[in-house]
Amino acid sequence: MGWEILDTPTKSSIRGLSPLTEDIAWATGSNGLWMLTVDGGKTWEHGVIDRLDTVDFRDIEAFNAKTAVAVSAGQPAVIYRTNNGGKTWKKTYEGPNEAFLDGLSFEDKKKGFAYGDPVDGKLMVLQTLNGGKSWIALSTTPELAKGEAGFAASGSGILTKNNNIWIASGGTQSQVYYSENAGVDWKSFSVPILQGEASQGIFSMTFVKEGSIVAVGGDYKNPDSNNKNIALSIDHGNTWKLPKGKGPSGYRSGVAYFPKEGWLIAVGTNGSDYSTDGGNNWTKFSDQGPHAIKLSKNEGTLWVSGADGMIGKIKY
């Protein structure tokens, strides 16, 4: 098992990734980059979103080969949408000066949520009900501790399903914030992952099977440390435990579940690991260290993205 690395027309850092099938995938990254392939990565359409060549678009959600929504990290805090395969992009949201967006998740083609670091001490959560054409800021979001925020590492610090939202944080403390009614009310759950410093916490989450969630992270400034870099929940995120066996072999910024094979795969700076037992035991299989990993929407393959224009697919 390993990664089939594809030729791409860029050296940008790519953290935004949204594969639809084995052939169709979108990606975004630094220097305002957007990319689209419809032939499995043999060729790529690509360009700069709205001439924003200094902006890092760290997450993207695609619906098909024509329509996608991209979100920036840093300033300006913007969300863009295309409905013509990337030829043109329309700005559908711009946040206040202090806003810093971390990622987004759609539960269907209409309803989606984006989140960001705290504004006025409260978690920033945006909602769309029209496929990203417009966004509103939710008013009833939880307060975060001083020095607590999200990570725009792979766009996977948020999960959504059937009006349920899970959002992970890190920094001075690492929590999972949960709403079962589309962001009206919130609960917070402590997670026994490494935390306390600005570089520590949860960087990515994935659903495994009904009720089960896996969270990975650690300390991006100490990429070879496997100290408390994973936590598991079997009750929809209400309680979290460390794995029973050996965890991933370093800091991990992305995790995804591959139902076809029953594998969990986690990726980060120093390589890639897999688990076949729901996250309790992990084995390193590659020294290649992608930033992000995503399951295609048809659940047929896993795609990864990373530094220097890296995009790849699972090879086994």
Salt bridges, closest charged atoms under 4 A:
ASP56 OD2 - ARG58 NE 2.92
ASP59 OD1 - LYS294 NZ 3.83
GLU61 OE2 - LYS297 NZ 2.85
GLU94 OE1 - LYS91 NZ 2.61
GLU210 OE1 - LYS161 NZ 3.80
ASP273 OD1 - ARG252 NH2 2.61
ASP287 OD1 - LYS284 NZ 3.27
